[in-house]
Amino acid sequence: MQPLRPSSWLPFLLDCDDRYRLSGKLFLRLLALIYLAAFVSSALEITGLVGENGILPAGEQLARLEQQLGQIGWIRFPTLFWIDHSDTSLLLACYAGCIFSITLLIGWRPLLSTIALFVLYLSLVRVGQLFFNFQWDTLLLEAGFLSIFLTAGPSRLLVFLFHWLLFRLRFLSGLSKILSEDPSWSSLTTLKYYFETQPLPHMGSWYFHQLPEWILRAATGFTLFVELLVPFFIFLPRPFRLFAAFATITIQVLIILTSNHNWINLLTIALCLFLLDDRAIQWMVPKWFYQQPGQPRGSRVARLLLPPLAAVLLATSCYAIYEFVADRREQTTWHAPVNWVRAWGLGNVYHVFPNMQTERHELIIEGSTDGRKWRPYGFRYKPNSPDDRPAFIVPLHPRLDWMIWFVPPRNPFMLYWFENFLWRLHQNSPSVTALLAHNPFPEEGPRYLRVQSYRYRFTTPQEREESGRIWNSEYLGEFPNVPPRTP
């Protein structure tokens, strides 16, 4: 094989990589299902979170940005809701996202569908504020952005960008655990706490929590191996890539069996398709699927746009990694060019669970009309009492229940939204109370509110056999007049 001349590098990179035609088609279908889960989850909560009478109204956020930035805010914070941010518009965006997810799933107008899905989800993320500030949101945005070009076929450059995305997700998640200097990771005791203290466990979490300590330590070590070393296999010859896919998928399946982490694990598994290639997955795919017409060999527009956009994405992500490793994130100016790119959901750093909580604090919100008789509000998925049995809800993402988990450390940003949430409960805002499983004041809001703090831990098998409960609870006091959870 003759070496490529510099003048032929770009055409070579933009040529379709035939090893990933089937993988690309299957990835688009899986991405459609993940988008569908994201938009359905958003539709269930969006008006209560950022609607007109929600916890953090989008209109107030956009008004502040417009006052600070003027018209440049439309580019710095790209969202369709600059045009209209009413509850109707928020819901219509979610419903439109569901429709385009289905059109992508069935293969109708994939280019239109992927563009619409990216724009709609980016719009929700930009007005979602703290509620949409999760790493899986930006991961979905970057994967969705790359999928726009995938509709024209998997070029070698595009496949590399998918590999680079998966590498950043996996390696930086491992590196963050080392840089955090969290003692639970260095001592391999993380899984002693993880199943019990994660935001939304399910019954699988209880069973895995009962495993012997030596197994939990070995599993923690395997996690670090898969996150710190295996990601480099992505860029090595095929046998190494296949092992990287196998190890990564194994970890993701185990996480699904033990955790309610919405769709991030499913998206990570989908990204592994670009490690497996067509030869590895053809036996798993129905014959009717891979006999369908493939993607075109690439459009002229895609060939023109992909190289400069890839250069921007690579430069941004590399600088973001430098900032992360050098711990310079707080020193970067808000108007830095790298942050303009990140505002579009591209080039971000991923660091999943760098610190491990060793205690679980549950907040129980109670209301009263007379200050004597108190009635509790009920959440949909987080534990409301020791009698609750944690449910399996993958791939849905209940953002309110997730966000409650971040309140006990008493970070000012978290206290701000939580206080707004309590104020909306006092007002008995219908869109906010609709986020709950039970509103004890259906007619009129309570005169008084209080928040009780409890320490929760899983029962042992013997305790569960005697009481039938999954949880034990210990009263800590009235929040925030209790010691904060750390971290």
QUIDA-V871298 format. One record per helix or strand of 3 or more residues. SS is the DSSP state (H for helix, E for strand). FROM is the first residue (numbers start at 1). TO is the last residue. If there is no record, write none. Layout:
{{SS & FROM & TO} {SS & FROM & TO}}
//
This chain:
{{H & 6 & 14} {H & 18 & 50} {H & 58 & 76} {H & 80 & 82} {H & 87 & 105} {H & 110 & 132} {H & 135 & 150} {H & 156 & 179} {H & 183 & 186} {H & 190 & 197} {H & 203 & 209} {H & 213 & 228} {H & 230 & 235} {H & 238 & 258} {H & 264 & 271} {H & 273 & 284} {H & 287 & 290} {H & 300 & 326} {H & 329 & 331} {H & 337 & 342} {E & 360 & 368} {H & 399 & 405} {H & 412 & 427} {H & 430 & 433} {E & 448 & 458} {H & 461 & 467} {E & 471 & 479}}
//
